[in-house]
Amino acid sequence: MASKTRFCCQECGHCTPRWLGRCPECGAWNTLVEEAVAGTKQRPGRVAAPTPLPITQISLDEEERFSTGIGELDRVLGGGVVPASLILLGGDPGIGKSTLLLQVATGVAGAGRVVLYITGEESLQQVRMRATRLGVESSLLYLLAETDIDAVENSIRSLNPALVIVDSIQTMHKVDFGSAPGSVGQVRECATQLMRLAKEMGVAIFLVGHVTKEGILAGPRILEHMVDVVLYFEGERHQSFRILRGVKNRFGSTNEIGVFEMKDAGLVEVANPSSLFIMQHSAGPVAGAVVVPTLEGTRPLLVEVQALVSPTGFGTPRRMTAGVDYNRVILIMAVLEKRVGLHLGSYDAYVNAVGGVRLVEPAVDLGIAVALASSFRDLPVNCRLAVVGEVGLTGELRPVTGIEKRVQEAAQLGFTRCLLPRANAGQVDRSRLGTLEIWTARTLSEALEIALENEG
């Protein structure tokens, strides 16, 4: 009897009985792949029902989080690794995912806990070579080269480690499932088996996930819903630093970031990340460059936003962005043209966040607007001035959250002036700012007049 097959979308996991050029669920083209349908097992006629318990009778696990030995990673995780948690780490190829997790394994094993590192893409000798380069030496760190998920489960049960690292989930496969490793069904089944194992044994499991060319995790979106924590490892190939961003965390705050620098000996934590994102202009202030205090989770960062506005050589002006939201820049340019009177319709505009960092919060609106106006008018902004605020469609400046942290970070790095919305003025304790002066504005026009007329 021929085995049944179905076609599953590699992007969203939707399955159809026949092949289609476009997925009817998510609209992606050429993503349906043929998979064998796993045989169903006969279920007993009657299954013993589990007994519900009152929440007051459920005892809490006294074991607290344990540290990974890397402070920046502990910050993103919310204070350390929670036992029985399933953590997914994604990132571009070669960004440093395996290096980071090998350093995590070293830190956990160095604290006296057993760690099992499972590699499905490299041989044991290749992992050992990287470990030697990183200076990894611990008898509590075990290596296993295996892709059969059932064999992996048997190894975990026999060793009973505190931490398991699976590199990567796309290489794992279940023999009796029938489809190829990395397919939607295999990824879902293997992740489900590991999740059940983590909850049952109380072991923390790190999963390495591949990403697509669009920068999202490969495989069905259900994978992100199944795990407890989702981390993205970001960075530019031409930059030495890396950013670890938490986008989901059931045990802590989301959108936290950790900053690392890639060196010969591995990833090194960056103690003062703001210094990475501020360019040093030896010739003094330049037009189109503004420093913005942004907030990533609970961490304040000073990031330089640069803009270049020049007359277009074509009929339609170009707008390009890097590190900031394109649609947000278009909106701010419309406000500048309508409410301030800057005629940008025949000018090309380019906006960039220095260092490859991504700025997504609306608090950077004022920085983008000041940078665009500075470049358009060819007037420099004081290099010791930091600006922050959200710009409304009517041209007003709206207050932002966490203003105290933002201003204090600017004061600590030697900035002498800070421009912010007038509604935030009463939330700043000026006695703790030293020589930093607070300037406020109610509208975008007032803010531009202050920033560009006081560039000295």
SEPA-585478 format. One record per residue (C-alpha): residue in three letters; x, y, z. Coordinates in steps of 0.25 Angstrom, whole numbers, plus 5000, padded with zeros to 4 digits. Layout:
N
ALAXYZ;...
REM end
This chain:
456
MET500050005000;ALA500650134996;SER500950235007;LYS500050365007;THR500750495005;ARG500350645007;PHE500950775003;CYS501350875014;CYS501851015014;GLN503251035019;GLU502851175024;CYS501551165032;GLY501351005033;HIS500051005025;CYS499750875018;THR498950835006;PRO498650704999;ARG499250754986;TRP500450844981;LEU500150994979;GLY501051094974;ARG500651194985;CYS500251164999;PRO498751195002;GLU499051235016;CYS500251325016;GLY500351355001;ALA501851315000;TRP502251264986;ASN502951124984;THR502951084998;LEU502150954998;VAL502950835000;GLU502450694999;GLU502450615012;ALA502050475016;VAL500850465026;ALA501250395038;GLY500450265042;THR499550285053;LYS499650195065;GLN498450125071;ARG497950195083;PRO497450115095;GLY495950115097;ARG496050185111;VAL497150265116;ALA497250305131;ALA496950445133;PRO497950535140;THR497450595153;PRO497350745154;LEU498050805166;PRO497750945173;ILE498851045170;THR499151055185;GLN499550905186;ILE500550915175;SER501950925181;LEU502951025175;ASP504350975170;GLU505351035180;GLU506451035170;GLU506651175165;ARG507251215151;PHE508651185149;SER509651275142;THR510251245128;GLY511551315132;ILE511251425122;GLY510651545128;GLU510051605116;LEU509351475112;ASP508851465127;ARG508251605125;VAL507551565113;LEU506951445119;GLY506451525131;GLY507551485141;GLY507951345136;VAL507451215131;VAL506251155137;PRO506251005138;ALA505250925130;SER505251045119;LEU505351025104;ILE506151145098;LEU506251175083;LEU507451245077;GLY507451295063;GLY508351375054;ASP509051385041;PRO510051285037;GLY511451315043;ILE510951415052;GLY511451345065;LYS510351255070;SER511151135072;THR512251215078;LEU511351275088;LEU510751145092;LEU512051075094;GLN512451195103;VAL511151175110;ALA511451025112;THR512851065118;GLY512251155128;VAL511151055133;ALA512150945133;GLY513151025141;ALA512051045151;GLY512050895154;ARG510850865145;VAL510750755134;VAL510650805120;LEU510250725108;TYR510650795094;ILE509950725082;THR510450755069;GLY509750715056;GLU510550795046;GLU511950775051;SER512850655055;LEU513350645069;GLN514750685064;GLN514250815058;VAL513550855071;ARG514850815079;MET515650905070;ARG514751025073;ALA514750995087;THR516250995087;ARG516251125081;LEU515351185091;GLY516051115103;VAL514951025107;GLU515450915116;SER514450845125;SER514250695128;LEU512750735131;LEU512550775117;TYR512050655108;LEU512050655093;LEU511050565084;ALA510950565069;GLU509550515066;THR508350555058;ASP507350445062;ILE506450515072;ASP506150375079;ALA507650355081;VAL507750495086;GLU506650475096;ASN507350345101;SER508650415103;ILE507950525111;ARG507250425120;SER508550345123;LEU509450465125;ASN508350555132;PRO509050685130;ALA508650825135;LEU508850885121;VAL508650835107;ILE509050905094;VAL508550855081;ASP509250915069;SER508350915061;ILE506850885062;GLN506750875046;THR507750755046;MET506950675056;HIS506050565050;LYS505050465055;VAL505350335047;ASP503850285047;PHE503350415042;GLY503750405028;SER504050545023;ALA505350605021;PRO506150675032;GLY505850825033;SER504450805028;VAL503250865035;GLY502750735040;GLN504150695045;VAL504450825052;ARG503150825059;GLU503250675064;CYS504650695069;ALA504350825076;THR503150765082;GLN503950645087;LEU505050725093;MET504050825100;ARG503350705106;LEU504750655111;ALA505150785117;LYS503850795125;GLU503950655129;MET505350645134;GLY505550795138;VAL506750815128;ALA506950945121;ILE507050935106;PHE507651025096;LEU507251015081;VAL508051075070;GLY507051115058;HIS507451155044;VAL506851285038;THR506351315024;LYS506951415015;GLU505851515021;GLY506451495034;ILE505351415041;LEU505451275047;ALA505351165037;GLY504251065038;PRO502851085043;ARG502451205052;ILE501951105062;LEU503351075066;GLU503451215073;HIS502151195080;MET502551055086;VAL503851105092;ASP503951195105;VAL505051285100;VAL505351335086;LEU506751405084;TYR507251475071;PHE508751495069;GLU508951615060;GLY510151685054;GLU510751735042;ARG511851655035;HIS512751775034;GLN512551805048;SER513251735060;PHE512151755070;ARG510851665071;ILE509551695078;LEU508751585085;ARG507251625085;GLY506151555093;VAL504851565086;LYS504051465094;ASN504251425109;ARG503251355118;PHE504251385130;GLY504651525128;SER504451655120;THR504551655105;ASN505351735096;GLU506551735105;ILE507851735097;GLY509351695100;VAL510551745093;PHE511751665090;GLU513051685082;MET513551575073;LYS515051555075;ASP516051435073;ALA515751375086;GLY514251375084;LEU513151475088;VAL513551585099;GLU512451655106;VAL512451805104;ALA512351885117;ASN511952025110;PRO511151995098;SER510852145096;SER512252175091;LEU512052075080;PHE510952155074;ILE511452295075;MET512452335064;GLN513552425068;HIS513652545058;SER515052605059;ALA514752725051;GLY513652765060;PRO512152765058;VAL511652725044;ALA510252745038;GLY509252635038;ALA509852555051;VAL509052555064;VAL509152465076;VAL507952405082;PRO507752335095;THR506952205092;LEU506452105102;GLU506651955099;GLY505751885109;THR506351935122;ARG507651985116;PRO507952125111;LEU508852145099;LEU509352265092;VAL509252245077;GLU509652345066;VAL508652365055;GLN509252415042;ALA508452475030;LEU508852525016;VAL507852615008;SER508352654994;PRO507652694981;THR507152574973;GLY507652554960;PHE506452474955;GLY504952504954;THR504652424966;PRO505452454979;ARG506052334986;ARG505852305001;MET506752195007;THR506852155022;ALA507852065030;GLY507552035044;VAL506252115045;ASP504852085040;TYR504652135026;ASN503152165027;ARG503452245040;VAL504452335032;ILE503452355021;LEU502452405032;ILE503452495039;MET503852555025;ALA502352585022;VAL502252655036;LEU503552735033;GLU502952785020;LYS501552815024;ARG501752865038;VAL503152925037;GLY503252975023;LEU504452885018;HIS504152855003;LEU504752715003;GLY503952674991;SER505152684981;TYR506252634990;ASP506852504992;ALA506852455007;TYR507752355013;VAL507652325028;ASN508552225036;ALA508752185050;VAL510252175053;GLY510852035056;GLY509751955050;VAL508851955062;ARG507351955059;LEU506452065065;VAL504952035065;GLU504352125077;PRO503652255073;ALA504552325083;VAL505652345072;ASP504652425064;LEU505252555068;GLY506652515065;ILE506252465051;ALA505552605049;VAL506752685054;ALA507752605046;LEU506852625033;ALA506752775036;SER508152795039;SER508652725026;PHE507552805018;ARG507952935024;ASP509452905024;LEU509452945039;PRO510252855049;VAL509752805062;ASN510552825075;CYS511252695077;ARG511052705092;LEU509552715090;ALA508552585091;VAL507152595086;VAL505952505089;GLY504452515086;GLU503252455078;VAL502752545067;GLY501252545065;LEU500552575051;THR500152715056;GLY501652745059;GLU501552735074;LEU502552665082;ARG501952555090;PRO502652505103;VAL503452375104;THR503652265114;GLY504852245123;ILE505352395121;GLU506152385134;LYS507052275129;ARG507252335116;VAL507652465121;GLN508552405132;GLU509252325121;ALA509552445113;ALA510152515126;GLN511052405129;LEU511652405115;GLY511952555116;PHE510852615108;THR510552765113;ARG509152785107;CYS507852695105;LEU506652735097;LEU505352665100;PRO503852685100;ARG503352795110;ALA502352685116;ASN503552605120;ALA504252725127;GLY503652705141;GLN504052555141;VAL505552585141;ASP506352605154;ARG507252715150;SER508152705163;ARG508652575158;LEU509052615144;GLY510352695148;THR510652805137;LEU509652745127;GLU508552855123;ILE507152815120;TRP506552885108;THR505052865105;ALA504152885093;ARG502652875091;THR502652865076;LEU503552815065;SER503852955060;GLU504252995074;ALA505152875075;LEU505852905061;GLU506053055065;ILE506753015078;ALA507552905072;LEU508052975059;GLU508153115065;ASN509053075077;GLU510052985070;GLY511153055076;
REM end
